[in-house]
């Protein structure tokens, strides 16, 4: 009886850890990967360093980012936010 209660207790702890820590983190990783895959030429983005620019070309692991009249090659993982859809979303609400 006592062993079955302990087993149930450990199972409950594992379920809490899974649903509150592991699952949300894996979903966040999937969303980030999907976000990077959906970025395309012409989208306005912000890098993790805070640089705002427009995607000029999409390559296998990098983007060419245009900032004013300068083109920079950045890693895909360096994109932190996409502004094109955010700006379009605010325009339709106003």
Secondary structure, DSSP 8 states (H G I E B T S, - for coil): -HHHHHHHHHHHHHHHHIIIIIHHHHHHHHHHHHHHHH--TT-EEEETT--EEEEEEE-SSEEEEEETTEEEEEEGGGEEEE-HHHHHHHHHH-
